[in-house]
Amino acid sequence: MNAHAVLEGGPDDLPERIIAITPPEVEVKVPFRGGYEHFKAASRYQETPKGKLPVYEWWERTEIAE
């Protein structure tokens, strides 16, 4: 069974806000528009259609080197 997390913050047009993760991830990196959006685990949970999930908060964006 895959674990999931809720992404909070970052670009308003990020297509997925609930993503699969491999616990116990402290940070997740989501490819988006030629770069990566970085999210760090928060110490809280949110109720979602998939149940109570950990929240990961946006903290930075990095560009993909060409």
N, C-alpha and C positions, 0 to 999 in steps of 0.2 A: 504494500500500500504506500502510495506517495504521500509525503507530508506537504502541506501548503502553507503559504504566508501571505499576508496582506501588505502591499506596498503603499506607503503614504508619502505624499509630497512629490517633488520632481515635476517634470513636464505635465501640463494639464492633459495633453493628448497622448500620453503613454497608453498603448492599447490594452494591456493587461494589468489589472490591479491585484488579482489573486494568482499567484504563481506556484509551481511545484518547487520544492527545495529538498536538499539532502541534509537533514539535521545532523549535528548541531551547528549549522552555519552561523557565523557571526556577521558575515557580510555577503550580500549577493550583488552580482554585476549583470545588468540587463542591457543587451545591445539595442541601440536606438539611434536613428539618424546619424550614422557615421561615427558613433562614439559609444560610450558605456555610461549608463546611469548607475551610481553606486548607492546601495541602501545598507544601513546597519541595523542590527537587531535592537529593538526597543525592549523595555522590560514590562510590556503590557500586551494584552490580547484584545481582539475585536470579534464580535459575533458577526458571522457571514452566512450566506446560503450553504457553505461547506462546513459550518460549525464554528467553534471558537478557535481562531487562528492567531499565531504570533504576528505582531506588527513589526515591519522593517521600515525605518525612516530614511528618506533621501538625505544624502550628505554631500555628494559631489558628482561632477560629470568629468569624464576624461575623453579625449579624442583618440580615434584609432589612427596609429601612425601609418602613413602611406609609403 
